[in-house]
């Protein structure tokens, strides 16, 4: 039996297979309003055969935006657009979670209200450039959040969770990886605070735990997941003691009884999945560079409860059928990953169409 095609539970849901579509920024939303494009209805519905879809990173508030043409979940128009998307997925029998992504310092004033300075735990700029409507720009030095401001951002996550449920999502995922705001608080390289949100490991983990608590209070813990990627290094994320940091974090989140913990592939040779799986009382999702054989082995051996695919799902809307048929895959077209139109978004052929 192919282990990928057995059912498993994530929180309150029984997945029909163990294939999860990864959250992938696709840059098709209206840049001025953050309203998802009508094309997104077809895009997500095409991939509804996945056991679970996790959407592209979605900003919970205007200050959380970090990329051009990405969607939000804070306005009535955004919520209405997402309702059409979730309805399209549910009509195909699919499950869909919304990923909440506040980019923090990984942004630029040109994308923020009144050209505001991006916010972060500390006034430390990320290395590299951010892609804006005017092209690549250097990251700016962010404004360090005042202690009294932080509970307000936690509340933005709470409200975004409420909006996601109003929009028909089955659950929400906290993006705590890729150097975005939650990881900025967690990591010693970007957090040099001296208040209750910085310094000790307990303090640096506080923001993530506060946000998760708010999200679970809104949705129920069995409809909330979290994504982490220790030592990925993306967006200048760095920590002096990453193994200790993530052991502590996972030990603290385990009692919350979340729907899942998603541990993404990192640049480190260290096996974080093996380290963290025994510490988390719940389903573990694993992703990054998997193919059918490695994913099947991972599930069969108990290394993960479900497996996450990114570019393979991007280019193959019927990925589950292709796995079953041992069919060839469409090649992802990198030039259209973040373009504005339907090309490279909803026009990848299925096996049926190709035949």
C-alpha positions as CSV (number, residue, x, y, z in Angstrom):
1,X,0.0,0.0,0.0
2,X,1.2,3.5,-0.8
3,X,1.4,5.3,2.5
4,X,0.7,8.6,0.9
5,X,-2.8,7.5,0.0
6,X,-4.0,6.6,3.5
7,X,-6.0,9.0,5.6
8,X,-4.5,10.9,8.6
9,X,-5.9,13.4,11.0
10,X,-4.7,17.0,11.3
11,X,-6.6,18.5,14.2
12,X,-10.3,18.1,13.6
13,X,-9.9,17.0,10.0
14,X,-9.3,13.7,8.4
15,X,-7.1,14.2,5.3
16,X,-8.0,12.0,2.3
17,X,-4.3,11.7,1.4
18,X,-1.0,12.8,2.9
19,X,-0.1,15.2,0.2
20,X,0.0,18.9,1.3
21,X,0.3,21.8,-1.1
22,X,2.9,24.2,0.4
23,X,2.2,27.9,0.9
24,X,3.8,29.6,-2.1
25,X,3.9,33.3,-2.9
26,X,2.4,33.8,-6.4
27,X,2.0,37.6,-6.6
28,X,-1.4,37.6,-8.4
29,X,-3.4,39.8,-6.0
30,X,-4.3,43.4,-6.6
31,X,-1.3,45.4,-5.4
32,X,-3.3,48.5,-4.3
33,X,-5.9,46.6,-2.3
34,X,-4.5,43.2,-1.4
35,X,-7.6,41.6,-2.8
36,X,-6.9,38.1,-4.3
37,X,-7.4,37.8,-8.0
38,X,-10.3,36.0,-9.5
39,X,-7.7,33.7,-11.1
40,X,-6.9,32.4,-7.6
41,X,-10.3,30.7,-7.5
42,X,-9.3,28.5,-10.4
43,X,-5.7,28.1,-9.2
44,X,-6.6,26.7,-5.8
45,X,-9.6,24.7,-7.1
46,X,-7.4,23.0,-9.6
47,X,-5.3,21.6,-6.7
48,X,-8.1,20.6,-4.4
49,X,-7.2,16.9,-4.6
50,X,-4.4,17.6,-2.1
51,X,-5.1,16.3,1.3
52,X,-4.6,19.9,2.5
53,X,-3.9,23.2,0.7
54,X,-2.0,25.9,2.6
55,X,-2.4,29.3,0.9
56,X,0.2,31.7,-0.1
57,X,1.4,34.0,2.8
58,X,-1.3,36.5,3.6
59,X,-0.7,39.7,5.5
60,X,-2.8,40.1,8.6
61,X,-2.7,43.9,8.6
62,X,-1.4,46.6,6.2
63,X,1.9,46.8,8.1
64,X,2.5,43.1,7.5
65,X,2.9,43.4,3.7
66,X,6.3,42.7,2.3
67,X,5.9,41.8,-1.4
68,X,4.1,43.3,-4.4
69,X,0.8,41.8,-5.4
70,X,0.4,39.7,-2.3
71,X,-3.0,39.2,-0.6
72,X,-4.3,40.4,2.8
73,X,-7.1,39.3,5.1
74,X,-7.9,42.5,7.0
75,X,-10.5,44.2,4.7
76,X,-14.1,43.3,3.8
77,X,-13.1,43.1,0.1
78,X,-10.3,40.7,0.8
79,X,-12.6,38.5,2.9
80,X,-15.2,38.4,0.2
81,X,-12.6,37.4,-2.4
82,X,-11.3,34.6,-0.2
83,X,-14.9,33.4,0.4
84,X,-15.1,32.6,-3.3
85,X,-11.8,30.8,-3.2
86,X,-12.6,28.6,-0.2
87,X,-16.0,27.8,-1.8
88,X,-14.3,26.7,-5.0
89,X,-12.0,24.4,-3.0
90,X,-14.7,23.0,-0.9
91,X,-16.9,22.3,-4.0
92,X,-14.1,19.9,-5.0
93,X,-14.0,18.3,-1.6
94,X,-10.8,20.0,-0.5
95,X,-9.5,21.4,2.7
96,X,-7.7,24.8,2.8
97,X,-5.8,26.7,5.5
98,X,-4.8,30.3,5.3
99,X,-1.2,31.1,6.1
100,X,-0.7,34.3,8.1
101,X,2.5,36.1,7.2
102,X,3.6,39.3,8.8
103,X,7.0,40.1,7.1
104,X,8.2,42.6,9.7
105,X,11.5,44.1,8.5
106,X,11.3,42.2,5.2
107,X,9.4,45.0,3.6
108,X,9.8,48.5,2.2
109,X,8.2,51.9,2.9
110,X,6.8,51.9,-0.7
111,X,4.5,49.0,0.2
112,X,3.3,50.3,3.6
113,X,0.7,52.8,4.7
114,X,1.9,56.4,4.4
115,X,5.4,55.1,3.5
116,X,5.9,53.9,7.0
117,X,9.1,52.3,8.1
118,X,8.9,48.5,8.5
119,X,8.7,47.3,12.1
120,X,10.8,44.6,13.8
121,X,12.0,43.5,17.2
122,X,15.2,45.6,16.8
123,X,16.5,48.3,14.5
124,X,18.6,45.9,12.5
125,X,18.3,45.8,8.7
126,X,18.2,42.5,6.8
127,X,20.9,41.9,4.2
128,X,20.0,42.0,0.6
129,X,17.2,43.6,-1.4
130,X,13.4,43.6,-1.5
131,X,11.5,43.5,-4.8
132,X,9.2,46.5,-5.0
133,X,6.9,47.9,-7.8
134,X,9.9,50.0,-8.8
135,X,12.3,47.1,-8.8
136,X,14.8,45.8,-6.3
137,X,15.5,48.1,-3.3
138,X,17.9,47.8,-0.4
139,X,16.2,46.7,2.9
140,X,15.9,49.7,5.2
141,X,16.7,49.8,8.9
142,X,13.4,48.9,10.5
143,X,11.8,50.7,13.5
144,X,12.1,48.7,16.7
145,X,8.6,48.1,18.1
146,X,7.8,49.7,21.5
147,X,6.9,47.2,24.2
148,X,3.4,48.5,24.4
149,X,2.9,48.1,20.6
150,X,3.5,44.4,20.6
151,X,0.1,43.2,22.1
152,X,-1.6,45.2,19.3
153,X,0.2,43.1,16.7
154,X,-0.8,40.0,18.5
155,X,-4.4,41.2,18.3
156,X,-3.9,41.7,14.5
157,X,-3.2,38.0,14.2
158,X,-6.2,37.2,16.3
159,X,-8.5,39.4,14.1
160,X,-6.9,37.9,11.0
161,X,-7.7,34.4,12.3
162,X,-11.3,35.5,12.8
163,X,-11.5,36.9,9.3
164,X,-10.1,33.7,7.9
165,X,-12.8,31.7,9.5
166,X,-15.4,34.2,8.2
167,X,-13.9,33.7,4.7
168,X,-14.6,29.9,5.0
169,X,-11.1,28.6,5.7
170,X,-10.8,25.3,7.5
171,X,-7.9,26.6,9.6
172,X,-4.9,28.9,9.8
173,X,-1.2,28.5,9.8
174,X,1.3,30.8,11.5
175,X,4.3,31.5,9.3
176,X,7.1,31.4,11.8
177,X,9.9,30.8,9.3
178,X,11.8,32.5,6.4
179,X,13.0,35.4,8.5
180,X,9.6,37.1,8.9
181,X,8.3,38.8,12.1
182,X,7.8,35.7,14.4
183,X,11.3,34.4,13.5
184,X,12.7,37.9,13.9
185,X,11.6,37.8,17.5
186,X,12.7,34.2,18.0
187,X,16.2,34.6,16.6
188,X,19.1,36.2,18.5
189,X,20.5,37.7,15.3
190,X,17.5,40.0,14.8
191,X,16.3,40.4,18.4
192,X,18.5,42.5,20.7
193,X,15.7,43.7,22.9
194,X,16.1,44.1,26.7
195,X,12.4,44.0,27.6
196,X,10.1,41.0,28.1
197,X,10.3,40.2,24.4
198,X,14.1,39.9,24.2
199,X,17.3,38.6,25.8
200,X,16.6,35.2,27.2
201,X,15.2,32.4,25.1
202,X,12.0,32.5,27.1
203,X,11.6,36.1,26.2
204,X,12.5,35.7,22.6
205,X,9.9,32.9,22.2
206,X,7.2,35.0,23.9
207,X,5.9,36.7,20.7
208,X,5.4,33.4,18.8
209,X,3.6,31.9,21.8
210,X,1.4,35.0,22.4
211,X,0.4,34.9,18.7
212,X,-0.4,31.2,18.8
213,X,-2.4,31.6,21.9
214,X,-4.5,34.4,20.3
215,X,-5.0,32.3,17.1
216,X,-6.0,29.2,19.1
217,X,-8.4,31.2,21.2
218,X,-10.2,32.3,18.0
219,X,-10.1,29.1,16.0
220,X,-9.6,26.3,18.5
221,X,-6.1,24.7,18.6
222,X,-7.2,21.9,16.3
223,X,-7.6,24.5,13.5
224,X,-4.2,26.1,13.9
225,X,-0.8,25.0,12.5
226,X,2.7,26.5,12.6
227,X,5.5,26.4,10.1
228,X,9.2,26.6,11.2
229,X,12.5,26.2,9.4
230,X,15.4,26.2,11.7
231,X,18.7,27.4,10.1
232,X,17.1,28.1,6.8
233,X,19.0,31.4,6.8
234,X,16.5,33.1,4.5
235,X,16.1,36.9,4.8
236,X,19.2,37.0,7.1
237,X,17.6,34.9,9.9
238,X,20.3,33.7,12.3
239,X,20.4,32.4,15.8
240,X,23.4,31.7,18.0
241,X,22.0,28.4,19.4
242,X,19.3,27.2,16.9
243,X,19.0,23.6,18.3
244,X,18.4,24.9,21.8
245,X,16.0,27.6,20.5
246,X,13.8,25.3,18.5
247,X,13.8,22.6,21.2
248,X,12.5,25.1,23.6
249,X,9.9,26.5,21.2
250,X,8.5,23.1,20.3
251,X,8.4,22.0,23.9
252,X,6.4,25.1,24.7
253,X,3.9,24.8,21.8
254,X,3.3,21.1,22.2
255,X,0.8,21.6,25.1
256,X,-1.3,23.8,22.9
257,X,-2.4,20.7,20.9
258,X,-2.1,22.4,17.5
259,X,-3.4,20.8,14.3
260,X,0.2,20.3,13.1
261,X,3.8,21.3,13.2
262,X,5.4,21.9,9.8
263,X,9.2,21.6,9.8
264,X,10.5,22.8,6.4
265,X,13.8,21.8,4.9
266,X,16.7,24.0,5.9
267,X,20.3,24.5,4.8
268,X,21.6,22.7,7.8
269,X,22.8,19.2,7.7
270,X,21.4,18.7,11.2
271,X,18.2,16.6,11.2
272,X,15.7,18.9,12.9
273,X,12.8,16.7,12.2
274,X,14.4,13.9,14.2
275,X,15.1,16.3,17.0
276,X,11.7,17.9,17.2
277,X,9.3,15.1,16.4
278,X,9.5,13.5,19.8
279,X,8.9,16.8,21.5
280,X,5.7,17.6,19.7
281,X,2.5,15.9,20.7
282,X,0.7,16.1,17.4
283,X,1.0,15.6,13.6
284,X,4.3,16.6,11.9
285,X,4.4,17.8,8.3
286,X,7.7,17.6,6.4
287,X,8.6,19.4,3.2
288,X,11.4,20.5,1.0
289,X,12.8,18.7,-2.0
290,X,10.7,15.6,-1.7
291,X,9.6,13.3,-4.5
292,X,7.1,10.5,-4.4
293,X,9.6,7.8,-3.2
294,X,11.1,9.9,-0.4
295,X,7.8,11.2,0.7
296,X,6.3,7.7,0.8
297,X,9.3,6.4,2.8
298,X,9.1,9.3,5.2
299,X,5.5,8.5,6.0
300,X,5.9,4.7,6.1
301,X,8.9,5.0,8.5
302,X,7.0,7.4,10.8
303,X,9.2,10.4,10.1
304,X,6.1,12.5,9.2
305,X,2.4,12.3,9.2
306,X,2.0,14.2,5.9
307,X,4.4,15.5,3.2
308,X,4.5,19.0,1.7
309,X,5.1,19.8,-1.9
310,X,5.8,23.3,-3.4
311,X,6.9,23.6,-7.0
312,X,5.6,20.2,-7.9
313,X,2.1,21.3,-7.0
314,X,2.7,24.7,-8.7
315,X,3.3,23.0,-12.0
316,X,1.1,19.9,-11.6
317,X,-2.4,20.7,-10.4
318,X,-3.2,17.0,-10.5
319,X,-0.1,15.9,-8.6
320,X,-1.8,13.1,-6.7
321,X,-3.0,11.5,-9.9
322,X,0.4,11.8,-11.5
323,X,2.0,10.0,-8.5
324,X,-0.6,7.2,-8.7
325,X,0.0,6.8,-12.5
326,X,3.8,7.2,-12.2
327,X,3.4,9.9,-14.9
328,X,5.8,12.5,-16.0
329,X,5.6,16.0,-14.4
330,X,5.2,19.4,-15.9
331,X,8.3,21.5,-15.5
332,X,7.9,24.6,-13.3
333,X,8.4,27.8,-15.3
334,X,10.5,30.0,-13.0
335,X,10.0,33.1,-15.1
336,X,6.2,33.1,-14.3
337,X,6.4,32.2,-10.6
338,X,5.7,35.8,-9.6
339,X,4.2,37.4,-12.8
340,X,0.8,39.0,-12.8
341,X,-1.3,37.0,-15.3
342,X,-2.7,33.5,-15.9
343,X,0.5,32.2,-17.6
344,X,2.3,29.9,-15.3
345,X,-0.6,30.0,-12.8
346,X,-3.7,28.3,-14.1
347,X,-2.5,27.0,-17.5
348,X,-0.4,24.0,-16.4
349,X,-2.0,21.0,-18.1
350,X,-3.4,18.1,-16.3
351,X,-2.9,14.6,-17.5
352,X,-6.4,14.5,-18.9
353,X,-5.8,17.8,-20.8
354,X,-2.4,16.6,-22.1
355,X,-3.9,13.5,-23.5
